[in-house]
Amino acid sequence: MSSVPTFTGPFSLADLDARARHIFRDVVEGYLETGQPIGSKSLALSSGRSLSPATIRAVMAELSRYGLLTSPHVSAGRIPTQIGLRLFVDGLLEIGDLGKAEQNTLENKLAAAGEDPQALMQQASAMMAGLAGGAGLVLAPQSGTAERALRHVEFVNLDDGQALVVLVHEDGAVENRIMERPAGVLPHSLERAGNFLSARLKGRRLSEARADVLAEIAAGEAQIDTAAASLIEKGLAEWSTPEDKTRRSLIVRGQSHLLDNLEAHTDVERIRRLFDDLERKEELIDLMDRAEDADGVKIFIGSENPLFSLSGSSVVIAPYRDRQSNILGALGVIGPTRLNYARVIPMMDYTAQVLGRLLKR
């Protein structure tokens, strides 16, 4: 009998026959449920298939050579590798819709936090932590001008070569900024600049409209004088500066869940590293920012994300949006790779929808 060579190229479920796929699914689902290695005897008894333990062992050995399963120690059963978990999540994981009762429970828990945005986000973070048995994260909406829809812009002349900019946002918030006034800007230029920007930014985010405004000025199509144009260009440059990520609010709850069920020194060391990672706020915000661009829930398993590679943790992140589908922020959970993905993903997705709706009501 020839041996199966170790697989080294790109791998997909199509490379497995139906029997191997079924056994692979059973091993991963059993591991995610119990956290324990899955043996051939237990699979033979529970799978409902007429397969002997010896046959199952042979298939599990083949899956191990493909790099999908591994054994923690000699004579133990098998657990999925990181590659195996990724293959399972992408191709075999069955995710159902939440029932109406579960939806109502999630909505009621969030609504109980009241209308204070900070309380809402803290409640969402705590809910995610309890759901996943890990730490819950919520990245608050950006407060910068570039990411908020504007209603009105006005320039007010000040002494000492400065101008006051009054920015009125669609949500009713008013932001005042002081900026240097370019040489030659007279009161009528301030008024024209304000009228021009108000007309073009109304209902739009600065990050969306900035290129259009600058293109119109560059093409000479803007009905404003040179001084007003220079004022607008200077203002856009200042307001579009990326926000300092360390100033964005990141709420973390449920770190204590990560200490549950520690069984060995390796677990203690893993959690210590994970706690160290959670302290690296700027890198954690970067991770949440990148996941905001996803269409839905995004999953990082183990070393797929360098921030948590040493702790061997999984991160699941979902963006939340306002009624106009503009991204406000992201919520997430961090826990062991043995997360109940089938339950976590739909609940996070729905919680993100509710959070976005409540924050902008």
C-alpha positions as CSV (number, residue, x, y, z in Angstrom):
1,M,0.0,0.0,0.0
2,S,1.5,3.3,-1.1
3,S,1.6,6.1,1.4
4,V,0.0,9.5,0.8
5,P,2.6,12.2,0.4
6,T,2.5,15.3,2.5
7,F,0.5,18.0,0.7
8,T,2.4,21.2,0.0
9,G,0.3,23.1,-2.5
10,P,-2.9,25.2,-2.2
11,F,-5.5,23.0,-0.7
12,S,-9.3,22.9,-1.0
13,L,-12.2,20.7,0.0
14,A,-12.3,19.4,-3.6
15,D,-9.1,17.5,-2.8
16,L,-10.9,15.4,-0.3
17,D,-13.3,12.6,-1.2
18,A,-16.7,12.5,0.5
19,R,-15.6,10.1,3.3
20,A,-12.6,12.2,4.2
21,R,-14.8,15.4,4.2
22,H,-17.3,13.8,6.6
23,I,-14.6,12.6,9.0
24,F,-12.8,15.9,8.8
25,R,-16.1,17.7,9.7
26,D,-16.8,15.3,12.6
27,V,-13.4,15.8,14.0
28,V,-13.5,19.7,13.8
29,E,-17.1,19.9,15.2
30,G,-16.3,17.5,18.0
31,Y,-13.2,19.5,18.9
32,L,-15.1,22.8,18.8
33,E,-17.8,21.4,21.1
34,T,-15.5,19.7,23.7
35,G,-12.1,21.2,23.3
36,Q,-10.6,17.7,23.5
37,P,-8.8,15.6,20.8
38,I,-11.2,13.4,18.9
39,G,-10.3,9.7,18.6
40,S,-11.2,7.1,16.0
41,K,-13.2,4.9,18.4
42,S,-15.4,7.8,19.5
43,L,-16.0,8.8,15.9
44,A,-16.9,5.2,15.0
45,L,-19.5,5.1,17.8
46,S,-21.0,8.5,17.2
47,S,-20.9,9.1,13.5
48,G,-23.6,6.7,12.6
49,R,-21.6,5.4,9.7
50,S,-20.5,1.8,9.1
51,L,-16.8,2.6,9.4
52,S,-14.4,0.7,11.6
53,P,-12.0,2.6,13.9
54,A,-9.2,1.3,11.8
55,T,-10.7,2.9,8.6
56,I,-11.3,6.1,10.4
57,R,-7.7,6.1,11.8
58,A,-6.4,5.7,8.3
59,V,-8.4,8.7,7.0
60,M,-7.4,10.8,10.0
61,A,-3.7,10.0,9.3
62,E,-4.2,11.1,5.7
63,L,-5.8,14.4,6.9
64,S,-2.8,14.9,9.2
65,R,-0.4,14.4,6.3
66,Y,-2.4,17.1,4.4
67,G,-1.8,19.4,7.4
68,L,-5.4,19.6,8.4
69,L,-5.3,17.7,11.6
70,T,-2.6,17.2,14.3
71,S,-2.2,15.1,17.4
72,P,-1.2,16.9,20.7
73,H,0.8,13.8,21.8
74,V,1.4,10.2,20.9
75,S,-1.7,7.9,21.2
76,A,-4.0,11.0,21.5
77,G,-6.9,11.7,19.2
78,R,-6.7,14.5,16.6
79,I,-7.5,18.2,16.7
80,P,-7.7,20.6,13.7
81,T,-4.7,22.7,12.8
82,Q,-5.0,26.4,12.0
83,I,-5.1,25.5,8.3
84,G,-7.8,22.9,9.0
85,L,-9.9,25.4,11.0
86,R,-9.7,27.9,8.2
87,L,-10.7,25.3,5.6
88,F,-13.6,24.3,7.9
89,V,-14.8,27.9,8.5
90,D,-14.6,28.8,4.8
91,G,-16.1,25.6,3.3
92,L,-18.0,23.5,5.9
93,L,-19.3,25.8,8.6
94,E,-23.1,25.9,8.5
95,I,-24.4,29.2,9.8
96,G,-28.1,29.6,10.4
97,D,-30.3,32.6,10.9
98,L,-31.2,33.8,14.3
99,G,-34.7,33.1,15.5
100,K,-37.0,35.9,16.4
101,A,-36.7,35.2,20.1
102,E,-32.9,35.5,20.0
103,Q,-33.2,38.7,18.0
104,N,-35.6,40.2,20.5
105,T,-33.3,39.1,23.4
106,L,-30.3,40.9,21.8
107,E,-32.3,44.0,21.0
108,N,-33.7,44.2,24.5
109,K,-30.3,43.8,26.2
110,L,-28.9,46.7,24.1
111,A,-31.9,48.9,24.5
112,A,-31.7,48.5,28.3
113,A,-28.4,50.5,28.1
114,G,-30.5,53.6,27.3
115,E,-29.6,56.3,24.8
116,D,-26.1,57.2,26.0
117,P,-23.7,56.1,23.2
118,Q,-21.0,55.1,25.6
119,A,-23.3,52.9,27.7
120,L,-24.6,51.3,24.5
121,M,-21.1,50.4,23.3
122,Q,-20.1,49.1,26.7
123,Q,-23.2,46.9,26.8
124,A,-22.4,45.6,23.3
125,S,-18.9,44.7,24.3
126,A,-20.1,42.9,27.5
127,M,-22.6,41.0,25.4
128,M,-20.0,39.8,22.9
129,A,-17.7,38.7,25.7
130,G,-20.5,36.6,27.3
131,L,-21.4,35.1,24.0
132,A,-17.9,33.9,23.0
133,G,-16.4,33.2,26.4
134,G,-13.7,35.7,25.6
135,A,-13.0,39.4,25.5
136,G,-15.5,41.7,23.8
137,L,-14.4,44.7,21.8
138,V,-16.2,47.8,20.4
139,L,-14.4,50.4,18.4
140,A,-16.3,53.7,18.8
141,P,-17.3,55.8,15.8
142,Q,-14.7,58.2,14.5
143,S,-15.3,61.7,15.8
144,G,-13.2,63.4,13.1
145,T,-14.7,65.8,10.6
146,A,-13.7,63.6,7.7
147,E,-15.9,60.8,8.7
148,R,-19.1,62.7,9.7
149,A,-21.8,64.0,7.3
150,L,-21.9,67.8,7.3
151,R,-24.9,70.1,7.0
152,H,-23.3,73.6,7.0
153,V,-19.9,75.3,7.0
154,E,-19.2,78.9,8.0
155,F,-16.0,80.9,8.2
156,V,-15.7,83.8,10.7
157,N,-12.9,86.4,10.5
158,L,-10.6,86.7,13.6
159,D,-7.7,88.9,14.5
160,D,-4.0,87.9,14.1
161,G,-4.5,86.3,10.7
162,Q,-6.8,83.6,11.8
163,A,-10.3,82.4,11.0
164,L,-12.9,80.5,13.0
165,V,-14.5,77.6,11.1
166,V,-18.0,76.5,12.3
167,L,-18.8,72.9,11.1
168,V,-22.4,71.8,11.7
169,H,-22.9,68.1,11.3
170,E,-26.0,66.2,10.2
171,D,-26.5,64.7,13.7
172,G,-26.7,68.3,15.1
173,A,-23.2,68.4,16.6
174,V,-21.3,71.6,16.1
175,E,-17.5,71.7,15.8
176,N,-15.5,74.9,16.0
177,R,-11.9,75.1,14.7
178,I,-9.3,77.8,14.5
179,M,-7.2,77.9,11.3
180,E,-4.6,80.2,9.7
181,R,-6.2,82.6,7.2
182,P,-4.3,82.7,3.9
183,A,-3.1,86.2,2.9
184,G,-5.5,88.3,1.0
185,V,-8.7,86.7,2.3
186,L,-11.4,89.4,2.8
187,P,-14.8,89.0,4.6
188,H,-16.6,88.4,1.3
189,S,-14.2,85.6,0.4
190,L,-14.9,84.0,3.8
191,E,-18.6,84.1,3.0
192,R,-18.2,82.7,-0.5
193,A,-16.0,79.9,0.8
194,G,-18.6,78.9,3.4
195,N,-21.4,79.0,0.9
196,F,-19.4,76.9,-1.6
197,L,-18.5,74.2,0.9
198,S,-22.0,74.1,2.4
199,A,-23.6,73.5,-1.0
200,R,-21.1,70.7,-1.9
201,L,-20.8,69.0,1.5
202,K,-24.4,68.9,2.7
203,G,-25.3,65.4,3.6
204,R,-21.8,64.1,2.6
205,R,-18.7,63.1,4.6
206,L,-15.6,65.1,3.9
207,S,-13.7,62.0,3.0
208,E,-16.2,61.3,0.3
209,A,-16.5,64.8,-1.1
210,R,-12.9,66.1,-0.8
211,A,-11.7,64.9,-4.1
212,D,-14.7,66.4,-6.0
213,V,-14.3,69.8,-4.3
214,L,-10.6,70.0,-5.1
215,A,-11.2,68.8,-8.7
216,E,-13.8,71.5,-9.2
217,I,-11.5,74.2,-7.9
218,A,-8.6,72.9,-10.0
219,A,-10.7,72.9,-13.2
220,G,-11.7,76.5,-12.6
221,E,-15.4,75.6,-12.4
222,A,-15.9,76.9,-8.9
223,Q,-17.5,80.4,-8.8
224,I,-15.2,81.7,-6.1
225,D,-12.2,84.0,-6.1
226,T,-8.6,82.8,-5.6
227,A,-8.5,83.8,-2.0
228,A,-11.6,81.8,-1.2
229,A,-10.2,78.8,-3.1
230,S,-6.9,78.9,-1.1
231,L,-8.9,79.1,2.1
232,I,-10.9,76.0,1.1
233,E,-7.9,74.0,0.0
234,K,-6.1,74.9,3.3
235,G,-9.1,73.9,5.3
236,L,-9.6,70.6,3.5
237,A,-5.9,69.7,4.0
238,E,-6.2,70.3,7.8
239,W,-9.6,68.6,8.3
240,S,-8.6,65.5,6.3
241,T,-5.6,64.7,8.4
242,P,-6.0,61.1,9.7
243,E,-7.2,60.9,13.3
244,D,-4.7,59.9,16.0
245,K,-5.7,56.3,16.5
246,T,-4.7,56.4,20.2
247,R,-7.6,58.9,20.6
248,R,-10.2,56.6,19.2
249,S,-12.3,55.0,21.9
250,L,-11.8,51.2,22.2
251,I,-13.9,49.4,24.8
252,V,-12.7,46.0,26.0
253,R,-14.8,43.9,28.3
254,G,-14.7,40.3,29.6
255,Q,-11.0,39.7,29.9
256,S,-11.7,37.5,32.9
257,H,-13.5,35.0,30.7
258,L,-10.1,34.3,29.1
259,L,-9.0,32.8,32.4
260,D,-11.7,30.2,32.6
261,N,-10.9,26.5,32.1
262,L,-7.1,26.9,32.1
263,E,-5.7,23.3,32.1
264,A,-2.0,23.6,31.7
265,H,1.0,25.8,31.9
266,T,0.8,26.3,28.1
267,D,-2.7,27.8,28.6
268,V,-1.5,30.2,31.3
269,E,1.4,31.3,29.0
270,R,-1.0,31.8,26.1
271,I,-3.4,33.9,28.1
272,R,-0.5,36.0,29.4
273,R,0.6,36.7,25.9
274,L,-3.0,37.5,24.9
275,F,-3.3,40.0,27.8
276,D,-0.1,41.6,26.6
277,D,-1.6,41.9,23.1
278,L,-4.8,43.5,24.5
279,E,-2.6,46.3,26.0
280,R,-1.3,47.2,22.5
281,K,-4.2,49.5,21.9
282,E,-3.0,51.2,18.7
283,E,-2.3,47.9,16.9
284,L,-5.7,46.6,18.1
285,I,-7.4,49.7,16.7
286,D,-5.5,49.1,13.4
287,L,-6.9,45.6,13.2
288,M,-10.4,46.8,13.9
289,D,-10.0,49.5,11.3
290,R,-8.9,47.0,8.6
291,A,-11.9,44.8,9.3
292,E,-14.3,47.7,8.9
293,D,-13.9,47.5,5.2
294,A,-15.3,43.9,5.1
295,D,-18.8,43.4,3.7
296,G,-19.7,41.3,6.8
297,V,-18.1,39.4,9.6
298,K,-14.3,38.9,9.3
299,I,-12.5,36.0,11.1
300,F,-8.8,35.9,11.9
301,I,-7.5,32.5,13.1
302,G,-4.2,32.2,15.0
303,S,-1.3,33.6,13.1
304,E,-3.5,35.0,10.3
305,N,-3.3,38.2,12.4
306,P,0.3,39.0,13.6
307,L,-1.0,40.8,16.7
308,F,-2.4,37.5,18.3
309,S,-0.1,35.0,16.6
310,L,1.8,34.0,19.8
311,S,-1.3,33.5,21.9
312,G,-3.0,31.3,19.3
313,S,-6.3,33.2,19.5
314,S,-9.1,33.8,17.1
315,V,-10.6,37.3,16.4
316,V,-14.0,37.7,14.9
317,I,-14.9,41.3,13.9
318,A,-18.1,42.8,12.4
319,P,-18.5,46.5,11.2
320,Y,-21.6,48.4,12.3
321,R,-23.2,51.0,10.1
322,D,-25.7,53.9,10.3
323,R,-29.0,54.0,8.4
324,Q,-27.2,55.2,5.2
325,S,-24.9,52.2,5.4
326,N,-21.9,54.4,6.4
327,I,-19.5,52.5,8.6
328,L,-19.4,53.9,12.1
329,G,-17.1,51.4,13.8
330,A,-16.6,47.7,14.6
331,L,-17.3,45.2,17.3
332,G,-15.5,42.0,17.9
333,V,-14.6,39.1,20.2
334,I,-11.2,37.5,21.0
335,G,-11.0,34.0,22.4
336,P,-9.4,30.6,21.8
337,T,-9.5,29.2,18.3
338,R,-12.1,26.8,19.7
339,L,-14.9,29.3,19.3
340,N,-18.4,28.3,18.5
341,Y,-18.2,30.1,15.1
342,A,-21.6,28.9,14.0
343,R,-23.2,30.7,16.9
344,V,-20.8,33.7,17.3
345,I,-21.0,34.8,13.6
346,P,-24.8,35.3,13.2
347,M,-25.1,36.9,16.7
348,M,-22.3,39.3,16.1
349,D,-23.7,40.2,12.7
350,Y,-27.1,41.0,14.1
351,T,-25.8,42.8,17.2
352,A,-23.8,45.0,14.8
353,Q,-26.9,45.9,12.9
354,V,-28.8,46.7,16.1
355,L,-26.0,48.7,17.6
356,G,-25.7,50.9,14.4
357,R,-29.4,51.5,14.4
358,L,-29.5,52.5,18.1
359,L,-26.5,54.7,18.0
360,K,-28.0,56.9,15.2
361,R,-31.6,56.9,16.2
